[in-house]
Amino acid sequence: MFYHVKELQFNARVSKADPAFATLLLEQFGGANGELAAALRYFAQGFAAKNPYPDKYDLLMDIATEEFSHLEIVGATIQMLLQGVNGDLKNAAESSEIMHLLDGKAAKESVIHQAMTAPQFLVGSAGGPAYTNSQGVPWTAAYINGDAQGDLTSDLRSDIGAETRAKMVYEYLMQFTEDPYVKETLRFLMTREVAHYQMFEAALSTIQPNFPPGILQSDPRYSNLYFNMSTGNDFNGPWNHGTSTQLGETWQFIEDPIKHVIETSGLLDQQAVGTERTEKGIQKLNKQLSEERSAEVTAAAPLGEQQWNQPLKNGSNLLSADEQKSKGSHRRK
C-alpha cells in the first residue's frame, strides 16, 4: 500500500529555466541508471526476500519507495527547468516569455537544435518529463531484468553496483549546471546513493556465508589461477600475487597460458595448488549449503494456503484466515 505525500522529500529548487540541462537530467528520470530503474529493481527483488529474509524485504521496500520519491524530485526539477516551454509551445509569438529568456530567434533555433536529441520535450510531452534517457531512448525493463535473480547475495551485489553507477551520473551531471539550487538537489540525490550503497553492503554482510554468490562453490583447481593474457609490461598486485581476498588461496600466476593449457590437456589435468580446499570438501559444502538454504526458504513459505499480510501482534484488526475465507466465500456467492 502506497501513500503519496505531496511535499517532496527534498525541496527541489531552480534559479531559472534551462531546457538544455533538463534534457541531460532525463538520464536520471528514464535512463538505465536512473531513479525509475532503481525503484523497480529493488521493488522486484523484495518479493523473493519477503519470507526467508523479512528484514531484507523491509530494507528493499523502504529503499524502493525512497527511489520513487527521488524520481518525483528529478521529475519536479525537470518540470521547473522547462518552465515556460509548455505555455510557449501554445504561443507562437516571438514576444513570449521564454523567447525573452532565450534572447530571440537565434537562441530559439539553438534550443530546438539541442532538443533534437530528446525531441519529446518539444513535440511529444510539450515541456514535461518523459520516461526516456537524455538521448530520447524510451525506458525499458531490460535495464533491470537481470538484477533480480532470486538469490539475495547476488541481488545485493548488483544493488551495490547500481548505486555506484547512479552516484557517478549525478557527479557528472553536477558539472553541467551552474544553478546553485539544482546543484544542491543533485548533491542530495548523489548523497543518498552513497547511503544506499552502505545499507546494501551492510545487509550483505549479515548473510553468511555469502561468497561465492549463490549456492555452489568454485572448483579449487581453477579458482586461484591468474592467466597472463597480454604482452608488454606486466603488473603485479593483490589480484594476481599473494592470497585471494575471499577464499584465502594463493594466486597461481600462469606466465605462459598457451604452454600451460597444452601441458594440462586443456586444463583437464590441472591440479589444485595453493589451496586447502578439496573436491570432497567442496561437494560436502555444496550439499550442506543447499539443504540449509532450501530449508530456510521452505520453512518461511511452506506449501499450502498463504497470505502476504501478517496479522497484527496487538490483537489484530486484520481478518483471521477463517474470516478471510468466509468473507471470500460470501463474496463469490
C-alpha positions in Angstrom: 0.0 0.0 0.0 1.4 3.3 -1.0 0.5 6.7 0.4 1.5 9.8 -1.5 2.6 12.9 0.4 2.5 15.9 -1.9 5.6 17.6 -0.4 8.9 16.4 -1.9 11.4 14.5 0.3 13.9 17.2 -0.6 12.6 20.7 -1.5 13.9 21.0 -5.1 14.5 24.5 -6.5 15.8 26.1 -9.7 17.0 29.6 -10.3 15.8 29.8 -13.9 14.6 27.8 -16.9 17.3 25.6 -18.6 15.8 23.3 -21.3 19.3 22.0 -22.3 20.1 20.8 -18.8 16.6 19.4 -18.4 17.4 17.2 -21.3 20.5 15.9 -19.6 18.7 15.3 -16.4 16.3 13.0 -18.2 19.1 10.4 -17.7 18.1 10.1 -14.1 14.4 10.0 -14.9 14.2 7.4 -17.6 17.8 6.2 -18.1 19.5 2.9 -17.3 20.9 4.2 -14.0 18.1 6.5 -13.1 15.6 6.6 -10.3 12.8 4.7 -12.0 15.2 1.8 -12.7 16.4 1.8 -9.1 12.8 1.8 -7.7 11.6 -1.0 -9.8 14.8 -3.0 -9.4 14.5 -3.1 -5.6 10.8 -3.5 -5.7 11.1 -6.7 -7.8 13.9 -8.1 -5.6 11.8 -7.6 -2.5 9.3 -10.3 -3.4 11.7 -13.2 -3.2 13.1 -11.9 0.0 9.8 -11.5 1.8 9.6 -14.8 3.6 13.2 -16.1 4.0 14.6 -12.6 4.8 11.8 -10.3 6.1 14.4 -7.8 7.4 15.9 -7.5 3.9 12.4 -7.3 2.4 11.8 -4.3 4.7 15.1 -2.7 3.6 14.4 -3.3 -0.1 10.9 -1.9 0.0 11.9 1.1 2.0 14.7 2.0 -0.4 12.5 1.2 -3.4 9.9 3.6 -2.1 12.5 6.3 -1.4 13.7 5.8 -5.0 10.2 6.6 -6.2 10.4 9.8 -4.2 13.7 10.6 -5.9 12.0 10.0 -9.2 9.5 12.6 -8.2 12.3 15.0 -7.2 14.0 14.6 -10.6 10.7 15.0 -12.5 9.8 18.1 -10.5 13.3 19.6 -11.2 12.9 18.8 -14.9 9.5 20.4 -15.0 10.8 23.6 -13.3 13.8 23.7 -15.7 11.3 23.7 -18.5 9.1 26.4 -17.0 7.6 28.5 -19.8 8.2 25.9 -22.5 4.8 24.3 -22.3 2.9 27.6 -22.5 5.0 29.0 -25.2 4.6 26.0 -27.4 1.0 27.2 -27.5 2.1 30.7 -28.2 3.9 31.3 -31.5 4.6 34.9 -30.8 8.2 36.0 -30.7 7.4 38.2 -27.7 6.5 35.2 -25.4 8.3 35.0 -22.1 10.5 32.1 -23.0 11.7 33.9 -26.1 12.7 36.9 -24.0 14.6 34.5 -21.7 16.3 32.9 -24.7 17.0 36.3 -26.2 15.3 36.0 -29.6 15.2 33.8 -32.7 18.8 32.7 -32.8 18.6 31.3 -29.3 15.2 29.6 -30.1 16.8 27.8 -33.0 19.7 26.8 -30.8 17.3 25.3 -28.2 15.4 23.4 -31.0 18.7 22.1 -32.3 19.8 20.9 -28.8 16.4 19.3 -28.2 16.8 17.1 -31.3 18.5 14.6 -29.0 15.3 14.4 -27.0 12.5 15.9 -29.2 9.8 14.7 -26.9 10.3 17.9 -24.9 9.1 20.0 -27.8 6.8 17.7 -29.8 5.9 14.9 -27.5 5.4 15.9 -23.9 5.2 19.6 -24.6 7.6 20.6 -21.8 7.2 17.8 -19.2 9.5 14.9 -18.2 9.2 11.7 -20.2 10.3 8.1 -19.5 13.4 8.3 -21.7 17.1 8.8 -21.3 18.9 12.0 -22.3 19.0 10.8 -25.9 15.3 10.2 -26.1 15.5 6.4 -25.9 12.4 5.0 -24.1 12.9 3.4 -20.7 13.0 -0.4 -20.9 12.7 -3.2 -18.3 15.8 -4.7 -20.0 17.7 -2.2 -17.8 16.8 -4.2 -14.7 15.5 -7.7 -15.6 18.9 -9.3 -14.8 19.1 -7.7 -11.4 16.5 -9.9 -9.6 17.9 -13.4 -9.6 16.1 -14.8 -6.6 19.4 -15.1 -4.6 19.8 -12.2 -2.2 23.6 -12.4 -2.1 23.6 -11.8 -5.9 20.9 -9.2 -5.8 22.6 -7.1 -3.1 25.9 -7.1 -5.0 24.0 -5.9 -8.1 22.4 -3.2 -6.0 25.8 -2.0 -4.7 26.9 -1.7 -8.3 23.7 0.1 -9.3 24.1 2.7 -6.5 27.7 3.2 -7.6 26.7 4.0 -11.2 23.9 6.3 -10.2 26.2 8.2 -7.9 28.6 8.7 -10.8 25.9 10.0 -13.1 24.9 12.6 -10.5 28.5 13.5 -10.0 28.9 14.1 -13.8 25.6 16.0 -14.1 26.7 18.5 -11.5 29.5 19.6 -13.9 26.9 20.7 -16.5 24.9 23.2 -14.5 25.8 26.4 -12.8 22.5 26.7 -11.0 23.3 26.5 -7.2 19.8 25.3 -6.4 20.0 22.5 -9.0 23.4 21.5 -7.7 22.0 21.4 -4.2 19.3 18.9 -5.3 21.8 16.8 -7.3 24.1 16.7 -4.3 21.3 15.4 -2.1 20.4 12.7 -4.6 24.1 11.8 -5.0 24.5 11.5 -1.2 21.5 9.2 -0.9 23.2 6.8 -3.4 26.2 6.7 -1.1 23.9 6.0 1.9 22.1 3.2 0.0 25.4 1.7 -1.1 26.4 1.3 2.6 22.9 -0.1 3.5 23.2 -2.8 0.9 26.8 -3.6 1.8 25.8 -4.0 5.5 22.8 -6.2 4.6 25.0 -8.5 2.5 27.4 -8.9 5.4 24.6 -10.3 7.6 24.1 -13.3 5.2 26.8 -15.8 6.0 28.3 -17.5 4.1 27.7 -15.1 1.2 30.7 -16.0 -1.1 30.6 -17.0 -3.8 27.1 -15.7 -4.7 24.5 -18.4 -4.9 25.0 -21.9 -3.5 27.6 -23.9 -5.5 31.3 -23.5 -4.5 34.0 -22.9 -7.1 36.3 -25.6 -8.4 39.6 -25.4 -6.4 41.6 -26.4 -9.4 40.8 -23.1 -11.2 39.7 -20.6 -8.5 43.2 -19.1 -7.9 44.7 -19.2 -11.4 45.7 -15.9 -13.0 46.4 -16.1 -16.7 48.8 -13.6 -18.2 46.8 -12.9 -21.3 48.7 -9.9 -22.6 52.1 -8.9 -23.8 54.3 -6.0 -22.7 54.6 -4.7 -19.2 53.0 -7.0 -16.6 51.7 -5.6 -13.3 51.6 -7.4 -10.0 49.1 -6.7 -7.3 46.8 -8.5 -4.8 44.7 -9.6 -7.7 47.5 -12.0 -9.1 50.0 -12.3 -6.2 49.6 -13.2 -2.6 46.3 -14.6 -1.3 42.8 -14.1 -2.7 40.5 -11.8 -0.8 37.6 -14.2 -0.1 38.9 -17.8 -0.3 42.4 -17.1 1.1 44.0 -19.1 -1.7 47.5 -18.4 -3.1 47.3 -16.9 -6.6 49.0 -19.0 -9.2 50.4 -16.7 -11.9 50.4 -18.5 -15.3 53.1 -16.7 -17.2 52.6 -18.6 -20.5 48.9 -19.6 -20.8 49.3 -21.3 -24.2 52.0 -23.6 -22.9 50.1 -24.3 -19.6 46.9 -25.2 -21.4 48.8 -27.6 -23.7 50.7 -29.2 -20.8 47.5 -29.8 -18.9 45.4 -31.1 -21.8 43.2 -28.1 -21.9 43.2 -27.8 -18.1 41.7 -31.2 -17.7 44.8 -32.4 -15.9 45.1 -29.2 -13.8 45.7 -29.9 -10.1 44.6 -27.8 -7.2 47.6 -25.9 -6.0 47.9 -23.2 -3.4 44.6 -24.0 -1.7 43.5 -26.1 1.2 40.1 -26.7 -0.4 39.5 -30.2 -1.9 36.8 -31.5 -4.2 35.5 -33.7 -1.4 35.1 -30.7 0.9 33.5 -28.7 -1.9 30.8 -31.3 -2.6 30.1 -31.6 1.2 29.7 -27.8 1.5 27.5 -27.7 -1.6 25.2 -30.3 -0.1 25.2 -28.6 3.3 24.5 -25.1 2.0 21.9 -26.4 -0.5 20.0 -28.1 2.3 20.3 -25.1 4.6 19.1 -22.5 2.1 16.3 -24.8 0.8 15.1 -25.5 4.3 15.3 -21.8 5.1 13.1 -20.8 2.1 10.7 -23.7 2.6 10.2 -23.0 6.3 9.5 -19.4 5.5 6.9 -20.2 2.8 5.5 -23.7 3.2 3.3 -25.2 0.6 -0.4 -24.7 1.0 -2.6 -21.7 1.8 -0.7 -18.5 2.2 -1.3 -14.8 2.8 1.0 -11.9 2.2 -0.1 -9.6 5.1 0.8 -10.7 8.6 -1.7 -10.3 11.4 -1.0 -7.6 13.9 0.5 -8.7 17.2 -1.6 -6.4 19.4 -4.9 -8.0 18.9 -5.4 -7.7 15.2 -7.7 -5.5 13.3 -6.9 -7.8 10.3 -9.2 -10.6 9.4 -8.1 -14.1 10.5 -7.6 -16.8 7.9 -11.0 -18.3 8.6 -12.7 -14.9 8.5 -11.0 -14.2 5.1 -12.2 -17.5 3.7 -15.7 -16.9 5.0 -15.7 -13.4 3.5 -14.3 -14.5 0.2 -16.8 -17.3 0.0 -19.6 -14.9 0.8 -18.4 -12.6 -2.0 -18.4 -15.4 -4.5 -22.0 -16.3 -3.9 
